[in-house]
Amino acid sequence: MLIKSVVIIAFILIVVSLGSALFHLVKRNDNEPSHKTAKALTFRIALSVILFILIILAYMTGLIKPEGIGARMQHMRQQSSSQQP
């Protein structure tokens, strides 16, 4: 449950950072440098990379397990191959 909370918080921070970059991009004047926009986008990219690494590590350690159609199909294949002589 902790890992799911961390992932949700990271997604929210990514969206907030993207919104912040959009705000600074729209708000700035033509002669003003866009350091705030670049900083917000850099922060978003760093959060995305960290989140990707966290999800991969959580999957490898078994903290999260794949669910859905693909996982069910793989499970059915393994069962059918183990039942055949």
C-alpha angles and dihedrals in degrees: 000000000000093000091051091052091050091050092049092048090049091051091050091050090050092053092046091050091050090050090049091052090050091049093051091045093053096038099050125099122238094251095044118094116241099232093135092053092049091047092051093048091047089052090050093051091048091050091049093051092047091048091050092051091046092052092048091049092046090051093047093050093046098246090126127032127202115254133180138059097323094051092048092050091050091049091050091050092051091050094049093048092049093050095053114091 
